[in-house]
């Protein structure tokens, strides 16, 4: 990343306490699971958690004094992961199962997308916490790998017959191919911003004015780390993930140094 001066040590986003009743309930539930696991000496686990929920779950485990935890989503690099609480001298949980979902495509028909598969699984009556990552197979059109809670595997395999109006079948899969689990290459984009205010950075990502970005924030259409932005004045940090309703998701990958005109270099990509 070009710069006319050395970049200072980048600031990091601190812990953001729970913002609503759902987040407070999650933390209480994790504390209860930690206490139960340690009192009975048996493993316990949550459902799949978003990145924001994982931060809260780790904080709750720390508050409970529980250090015997790990996060697992079925493969290294999973975005949605389960919190596993495993007291010493107990067995390791395997709470995540994988299903290979195959679409029966007609000639020229597009394969079901992530939203189609997720909607089909949730349409079976499952909660979002039962479903982890969904990864398409880059080498086999119409094939995707769906991660679910282990105790929901057989139900989904026996009930999932359609996704996005396309017939599908699902069967247990022990090991998806590495190509399906590899992190996709992202097109990094560079921009300069006058400051690391959220409206400035969002405007650069969307290639709109700061005023237009501020309106999106004021309309409640922007989240950072699954937390709604309140104003365009809020600072943002490297690693932040922006979700903009109707526009997509963006990651602020890196904050660099200053340009000669005293603007800050940023690198970002769109999911």
FENPELIN-V29435 format. One record per pair of residues at least 24 apart in sequence whose ideal C-beta (glycine too) atoms are under 10 Angstrom apart, sorted by the first residue. I is the first residue (numbers start at 1). GAP is how many residues later the second one is. D is the distance in Angstrom with one decimal. If there is no record, write none. Layout:
I;GAP;D + I;GAP;D
This chain:
1;187;9.3 + 1;189;6.4 + 1;252;9.8 + 1;253;6.5 + 1;254;9.0 + 1;255;4.0 + 1;256;7.6 + 1;264;5.0 + 1;265;8.3 + 1;266;5.9 + 2;188;7.9 + 2;190;9.3 + 2;254;7.8 + 2;255;8.5 + 2;257;7.7 + 2;263;6.6 + 3;189;9.9 + 3;253;5.3 + 3;254;3.2 + 3;255;6.5 + 3;256;7.0 + 3;257;9.4 + 3;261;9.2 + 3;262;5.8 + 4;253;7.1 + 4;254;6.4 + 4;255;5.8 + 4;256;4.6 + 4;257;8.9 + 4;258;9.3 + 4;261;9.6 + 5;251;9.7 + 5;252;5.0 + 5;253;5.1 + 5;254;8.7 + 5;255;8.7 + 5;257;9.5 + 6;250;9.8 + 6;251;6.0 + 6;252;9.3 + 7;247;9.0 + 7;248;7.4 + 7;249;5.2 + 7;250;3.8 + 7;251;8.1 + 7;257;9.1 + 7;258;8.1 + 8;247;9.4 + 8;249;7.6 + 8;250;9.1 + 10;186;9.7 + 10;227;7.3 + 10;228;5.2 + 10;229;9.2 + 10;244;8.1 + 10;245;5.1 + 10;246;8.8 + 11;185;8.2 + 11;224;7.8 + 11;225;9.9 + 11;226;5.8 + 11;227;8.3 + 11;244;8.1 + 12;225;6.0 + 12;226;7.8 + 12;227;7.9 + 13;42;9.6 + 13;211;8.7 + 13;212;7.6 + 13;222;8.6 + 13;223;8.0 + 13;224;4.2 + 13;225;8.6 + 13;226;7.1 + 13;227;6.6 + 14;223;9.1 + 15;40;7.1 + 15;41;9.0 + 15;43;9.4 + 15;44;6.2 + 15;47;10.0 + 16;36;8.4 + 16;39;7.8 + 16;40;8.9 + 16;43;9.7 + 16;208;9.6 + 16;209;7.6 + 16;211;6.4 + 17;39;8.7 + 17;42;8.4 + 18;34;10.0 + 18;38;6.2 + 18;41;8.9 + 18;42;9.3 + 18;209;10.0 + 19;33;9.3 + 19;37;9.6 + 19;207;9.5 + 19;208;5.8 + 19;209;8.2 + 20;207;9.3 + 20;208;9.7 + 22;31;9.3 + 22;34;10.0 + 23;29;8.1 + 23;30;7.8 + 23;32;10.0 + 23;33;5.7 + 23;203;9.4 + 23;204;9.0 + 24;32;9.0 + 24;36;9.9 + 26;26;9.7 + 26;27;6.0 + 26;30;5.7 + 26;31;6.8 + 26;34;7.5 + 26;57;9.9 + 26;103;9.9 + 27;26;9.6 + 27;29;5.5 + 27;30;7.5 + 27;32;6.9 + 27;33;4.0 + 27;34;9.4 + 27;36;7.7 + 27;37;9.5 + 28;32;7.6 + 29;28;8.9 + 29;31;8.1 + 30;26;7.7 + 30;27;4.8 + 30;28;8.7 + 30;29;8.6 + 30;30;3.8 + 30;31;5.9 + 30;32;10.0 + 30;33;8.9 + 30;34;7.4 + 30;36;8.6 + 30;39;9.0 + 30;53;6.6 + 30;55;8.2 + 31;26;9.8 + 31;29;5.1 + 31;30;7.7 + 31;32;6.6 + 31;33;4.5 + 31;34;9.7 + 31;35;8.3 + 32;28;9.3 + 32;32;8.7 + 33;24;9.3 + 33;27;9.0 + 33;28;8.8 + 33;31;8.8 + 33;33;8.7 + 33;36;9.7 + 33;50;8.0 + 33;52;5.7 + 34;26;7.5 + 34;27;5.6 + 34;28;9.7 + 34;29;9.0 + 34;30;4.1 + 34;31;7.9 + 34;32;3.8 + 34;33;9.7 + 34;34;8.5 + 34;35;7.8 + 34;49;9.4 + 34;51;5.7 + 34;53;9.4 + 35;29;6.4 + 35;30;9.5 + 35;31;8.0 + 35;50;9.7 + 36;49;8.5 + 37;27;9.9 + 37;29;7.5 + 37;31;7.6 + 37;32;9.3 + 37;47;9.5 + 37;48;4.4 + 37;49;7.5 + 37;50;5.5 + 37;53;8.1 + 38;26;8.4 + 38;27;8.7 + 38;28;6.4 + 38;30;7.7 + 38;47;8.0 + 38;49;5.4 + 38;50;9.4 + 39;48;9.2 + 40;47;8.5 + 40;50;9.6 + 41;46;5.3 + 41;47;8.6 + 41;48;7.5 + 41;49;6.1 + 42;43;9.4 + 42;44;9.2 + 42;45;7.4 + 42;48;6.2 + 42;49;9.0 + 42;51;9.8 + 43;25;9.0 + 43;41;6.7 + 43;42;6.4 + 43;43;4.7 + 43;44;7.2 + 43;47;5.4 + 43;48;6.6 + 43;49;7.5 + 43;50;4.5 + 43;51;9.9 + 43;52;8.7 + 44;39;8.9 + 44;40;8.0 + 44;41;4.7 + 44;42;8.4 + 44;43;9.1 + 44;46;9.9 + 44;49;8.1 + 44;51;9.5 + 45;24;9.6 + 45;25;9.7 + 45;26;10.0 + 45;27;8.6 + 45;37;5.2 + 45;38;6.3 + 45;39;4.8 + 45;40;6.6 + 45;41;8.7 + 45;48;5.5 + 45;49;9.7 + 45;50;4.5 + 45;51;9.1 + 45;104;8.6 + 45;105;9.5 + 46;25;9.5 + 46;35;9.3 + 46;36;5.8 + 46;37;4.4 + 46;38;8.3 + 46;39;8.4 + 46;49;8.7 + 46;83;7.4 + 46;103;9.7 + 47;33;9.3 + 47;35;6.7 + 47;36;8.9 + 47;48;8.9 + 47;79;9.9 + 47;80;7.1 + 47;81;8.1 + 47;82;2.8 + 47;83;6.1 + 47;84;8.8 + 47;85;9.1 + 47;102;6.4 + 47;105;9.7 + 48;25;7.1 + 48;26;9.5 + 48;30;8.9 + 48;31;9.4 + 48;32;4.4 + 48;33;6.7 + 48;34;5.7 + 48;35;9.4 + 48;47;9.3 + 48;48;8.2 + 48;79;9.5 + 48;80;7.6 + 48;81;5.3 + 48;82;7.0 + 48;83;6.3 + 48;84;4.6 + 48;85;8.5 + 48;99;7.9 + 48;100;8.4 + 48;101;7.3 + 49;24;9.1 + 49;30;10.0 + 49;31;6.6 + 49;32;6.1 + 49;33;7.0 + 49;34;6.3 + 49;80;7.5 + 49;83;9.5 + 50;29;7.9 + 50;30;6.3 + 50;31;9.1 + 50;78;8.9 + 50;79;9.5 + 50;175;8.8 + 50;176;5.4 + 50;191;10.0 + 51;28;6.7 + 51;29;8.2 + 51;30;8.6 + 51;174;6.6 + 51;175;7.1 + 51;188;9.8 + 51;190;7.1 + 52;171;8.9 + 52;172;9.4 + 52;173;5.0 + 52;174;3.7 + 52;175;6.4 + 52;189;9.2 + 53;27;8.9 + 53;28;9.3 + 53;30;8.7 + 53;76;8.9 + 53;173;7.6 + 54;25;9.6 + 54;26;8.7 + 54;27;6.1 + 54;28;9.5 + 54;29;7.2 + 55;170;7.8 + 55;171;9.5 + 57;24;9.4 + 57;25;9.6 + 57;26;4.7 + 57;28;9.7 + 58;25;7.9 + 61;24;7.3 + 72;24;6.1 + 72;60;9.5 + 73;59;5.2 + 73;60;6.0 + 73;74;6.3 + 74;24;5.8 + 74;58;6.0 + 74;59;7.1 + 74;61;9.4 + 74;71;8.6 + 74;72;9.7 + 74;73;4.1 + 74;74;8.9 + 74;76;9.7 + 74;102;8.6 + 74;107;8.8 + 75;57;9.4 + 75;58;7.9 + 75;60;8.3 + 75;70;8.9 + 75;72;7.8 + 75;100;9.3 + 75;101;7.4 + 75;103;9.4 + 75;105;9.2 + 75;106;4.8 + 75;107;10.0 + 76;105;7.8 + 76;107;9.8 + 77;56;8.9 + 77;58;9.9 + 77;104;6.9 + 77;105;8.3 + 77;106;5.8 + 78;54;6.3 + 78;55;5.1 + 78;57;9.0 + 78;69;7.0 + 78;103;8.5 + 79;53;8.1 + 79;54;5.6 + 79;56;10.0 + 79;162;9.7 + 79;192;9.8 + 80;48;9.0 + 80;49;9.0 + 80;51;7.6 + 80;52;4.5 + 80;53;5.6 + 80;54;9.4 + 80;67;7.7 + 81;51;7.3 + 81;52;8.9 + 81;66;9.6 + 82;47;8.9 + 82;50;7.6 + 82;65;9.5 + 82;67;7.5 + 82;68;9.5 + 93;57;8.8 + 94;56;6.4 + 95;53;9.9 + 95;54;6.1 + 95;55;5.3 + 95;56;8.1 + 96;36;6.4 + 96;37;9.7 + 96;51;5.7 + 96;52;7.5 + 96;53;6.9 + 96;54;6.2 + 96;57;9.3 + 97;35;9.5 + 97;49;9.2 + 97;50;7.3 + 97;51;5.8 + 97;52;7.2 + 97;53;4.4 + 97;54;8.4 + 97;55;7.7 + 97;56;3.9 + 97;57;8.8 + 97;59;8.9 + 97;60;9.2 + 97;75;6.6 + 97;76;8.5 + 97;77;9.4 + 98;34;9.0 + 98;35;9.7 + 98;37;9.3 + 98;47;5.7 + 98;48;7.1 + 98;49;5.5 + 98;50;8.0 + 98;52;9.7 + 98;55;8.2 + 98;74;7.2 + 98;75;4.6 + 98;76;7.4 + 98;77;7.9 + 98;78;6.0 + 98;83;9.9 + 99;35;9.8 + 99;45;8.9 + 99;46;7.2 + 99;47;4.6 + 99;48;7.9 + 99;49;6.5 + 99;53;9.6 + 99;54;6.5 + 99;55;9.8 + 99;57;6.1 + 99;58;5.8 + 99;61;7.9 + 99;70;9.7 + 99;71;4.6 + 99;72;6.6 + 99;73;6.1 + 99;74;6.1 + 99;77;9.8 + 100;37;8.4 + 100;40;9.5 + 100;43;6.6 + 100;44;7.8 + 100;45;6.0 + 100;46;7.9 + 100;57;9.5 + 100;69;8.8 + 100;70;7.0 + 100;71;5.7 + 100;72;7.7 + 100;73;4.0 + 100;74;9.6 + 100;76;7.3 + 100;80;9.6 + 101;33;8.3 + 101;35;9.6 + 101;36;9.7 + 101;41;8.8 + 101;42;7.1 + 101;43;4.9 + 101;44;7.3 + 101;45;5.3 + 101;55;9.0 + 101;56;9.3 + 101;59;6.9 + 101;62;7.3 + 101;67;5.4 + 101;68;7.3 + 101;69;4.7 + 101;70;8.5 + 101;72;9.1 + 102;35;9.3 + 102;38;8.2 + 102;40;6.3 + 102;41;5.3 + 102;42;8.3 + 102;65;9.5 + 102;66;6.4 + 102;67;5.4 + 102;68;7.7 + 102;69;8.0 + 103;38;8.4 + 103;39;3.9 + 103;40;7.5 + 103;41;8.0 + 103;59;9.5 + 103;60;6.9 + 103;61;8.6 + 103;63;5.0 + 103;64;7.1 + 103;65;4.9 + 103;66;8.5 + 104;38;7.7 + 104;62;7.2 + 104;63;4.5 + 104;64;7.0 + 104;65;7.5 + 105;36;7.0 + 105;37;4.8 + 105;61;6.9 + 105;62;9.0 + 105;63;9.8 + 106;60;8.7 + 106;61;9.6 + 109;32;9.7 + 109;33;8.6 + 109;56;9.9 + 109;57;7.0 + 110;31;9.1 + 110;32;9.1 + 110;54;8.7 + 110;56;8.5 + 111;25;7.4 + 111;26;9.7 + 111;29;9.6 + 111;30;5.6 + 111;31;4.3 + 111;32;8.2 + 111;33;7.9 + 111;52;9.2 + 111;53;8.8 + 111;55;7.5 + 111;57;9.6 + 112;24;9.4 + 112;30;7.8 + 112;32;7.5 + 112;50;9.0 + 112;51;4.1 + 112;52;4.2 + 112;53;8.6 + 112;54;5.1 + 112;55;10.0 + 112;56;6.8 + 113;31;9.3 + 113;50;8.8 + 113;51;6.9 + 114;30;8.1 + 115;48;9.6 + 115;49;8.0 + 116;28;9.7 + 116;46;9.3 + 116;47;4.6 + 116;48;3.1 + 116;49;8.3 + 116;50;7.4 + 116;52;9.2 + 117;27;6.0 + 117;29;6.4 + 117;43;8.6 + 117;46;4.9 + 117;47;7.8 + 117;49;9.8 + 117;51;7.9 + 117;53;9.6 + 118;28;8.8 + 118;45;8.8 + 119;44;7.5 + 119;45;7.6 + 120;26;9.7 + 120;36;9.5 + 120;39;9.6 + 120;40;6.2 + 120;41;8.7 + 120;42;6.3 + 120;43;3.9 + 120;44;7.2 + 120;45;9.8 + 120;46;9.3 + 120;48;7.5 + 120;50;9.7 + 121;25;7.0 + 121;27;7.4 + 121;31;8.9 + 121;35;6.2 + 121;38;9.0 + 121;39;6.6 + 121;42;8.2 + 121;49;9.1 + 123;36;9.6 + 123;37;9.2 + 123;39;9.0 + 123;40;9.1 + 124;28;9.0 + 124;31;7.4 + 124;32;6.7 + 124;34;10.0 + 124;35;5.2 + 124;36;6.8 + 124;37;10.0 + 125;30;9.3 + 125;34;9.0 + 126;26;6.3 + 126;29;8.0 + 126;30;7.5 + 126;33;9.5 + 127;25;9.7 + 130;25;9.3 + 130;26;8.5 + 131;25;8.7 + 133;48;8.9 + 135;41;6.9 + 135;42;9.8 + 135;44;9.6 + 135;45;4.8 + 135;46;6.2 + 135;47;9.1 + 135;49;9.4 + 136;44;6.8 + 136;48;9.6 + 137;39;7.6 + 137;40;6.7 + 137;42;7.2 + 137;43;4.7 + 137;44;9.9 + 138;39;8.9 + 138;41;5.4 + 138;42;6.7 + 138;44;8.4 + 138;46;8.4 + 139;38;7.1 + 139;40;5.8 + 139;41;8.0 + 140;37;8.6 + 140;39;9.5 + 140;40;8.7 + 142;24;8.2 + 142;26;8.4 + 143;25;9.8 + 143;30;9.9 + 143;33;9.5 + 143;34;9.6 + 143;37;8.2 + 144;24;8.8 + 144;26;9.5 + 144;32;9.4 + 144;36;8.0 + 145;28;6.3 + 145;30;9.8 + 145;31;4.3 + 145;32;8.6 + 145;35;5.4 + 145;36;7.8 + 146;24;6.9 + 146;27;8.8 + 146;30;9.8 + 147;26;9.8 + 147;29;9.1 + 184;87;8.9 + 185;84;9.5 + 186;65;7.9 + 186;67;8.0 + 186;82;9.4 + 186;83;3.9 + 186;84;7.8 + 186;85;7.8 + 187;81;10.0 + 187;82;6.0 + 187;83;7.6 + 188;63;9.8 + 188;65;6.4 + 188;66;8.4 + 188;79;5.2 + 188;80;7.3 + 188;81;5.4 + 189;61;9.3 + 189;64;9.2 + 189;77;8.9 + 189;78;7.1 + 189;79;5.8 + 189;80;6.5 + 189;81;7.9 + 190;63;10.0 + 190;64;9.3 + 190;66;8.5 + 190;75;6.6 + 190;76;7.2 + 190;77;5.6 + 190;78;8.2 + 191;72;9.1 + 191;73;9.3 + 191;74;7.7 + 191;75;5.6 + 191;76;8.3 + 191;77;7.2 + 192;64;9.0 + 192;66;8.9 + 192;67;5.5 + 192;69;7.9 + 192;70;9.7 + 192;71;3.9 + 192;72;6.5 + 192;73;5.6 + 192;74;7.3 + 193;43;9.7 + 193;62;9.3 + 193;70;6.2 + 193;71;5.4 + 193;72;8.4 + 193;73;6.0 + 194;67;9.1 + 194;68;8.0 + 194;69;5.7 + 194;70;7.6 + 195;38;9.7 + 195;40;8.3 + 195;41;9.9 + 195;67;9.9 + 195;68;8.7 + 195;69;7.0 + 196;38;9.7 + 196;39;5.4 + 196;40;5.6 + 196;41;7.4 + 196;42;9.3 + 196;44;9.7 + 196;56;8.8 + 196;59;6.8 + 196;68;6.4 + 196;70;8.1 + 197;34;9.2 + 197;35;6.2 + 197;36;5.9 + 197;37;7.2 + 197;38;6.5 + 197;39;7.5 + 198;24;7.5 + 198;26;6.9 + 198;31;5.5 + 198;32;9.3 + 198;33;7.8 + 198;34;5.5 + 198;35;7.4 + 198;36;4.7 + 198;37;7.2 + 198;38;5.1 + 198;42;8.7 + 198;44;8.3 + 199;30;8.8 + 199;32;8.2 + 199;33;3.0 + 199;34;7.6 + 199;35;8.7 + 199;37;9.7 + 200;32;7.9 + 200;33;10.0 + 200;35;10.0 + 200;36;8.8 + 200;63;9.6 + 200;64;8.8 + 200;66;9.4 + 201;31;9.7 + 201;34;9.2 + 201;35;5.2 + 201;36;9.8 + 201;39;8.3 + 201;41;7.9 + 201;49;9.0 + 201;51;6.3 + 201;54;9.2 + 201;63;9.1 + 201;65;6.5 + 201;67;7.9 + 202;27;8.3 + 202;30;7.8 + 202;34;8.3 + 202;40;6.3 + 202;42;7.3 + 202;45;9.3 + 202;48;8.1 + 202;50;9.7 + 203;29;9.0 + 204;46;9.9 + 204;48;9.7 + 204;59;10.0 + 204;60;9.9 + 204;62;6.7 + 204;64;7.7 + 205;37;6.7 + 205;39;8.3 + 205;42;8.8 + 205;43;9.5 + 205;45;4.7 + 205;46;9.4 + 205;47;7.9 + 205;61;8.5 + 205;63;5.5 + 205;64;9.3 + 205;65;7.6 + 206;36;9.1 + 206;38;7.0 + 206;41;6.2 + 206;42;9.1 + 206;44;8.1 + 206;64;9.5 + 208;39;9.5 + 213;31;9.2 + 216;28;6.4 + 216;29;8.3 + 216;30;8.9 + 216;31;7.9 + 217;27;9.3 + 219;26;8.7 + 220;25;8.3 + 221;24;4.3 + 221;25;6.8 + 221;26;8.0 + 222;25;8.8 + 223;26;9.4 + 224;26;9.9 + 224;28;8.9 + 236;30;9.3 + 238;28;8.4 + 238;29;8.8 + 238;30;9.7 + 240;28;9.5 + 241;30;8.3 + 242;26;8.6 + 242;28;9.5 + 242;29;9.9 + 243;28;9.2 + 244;26;9.9
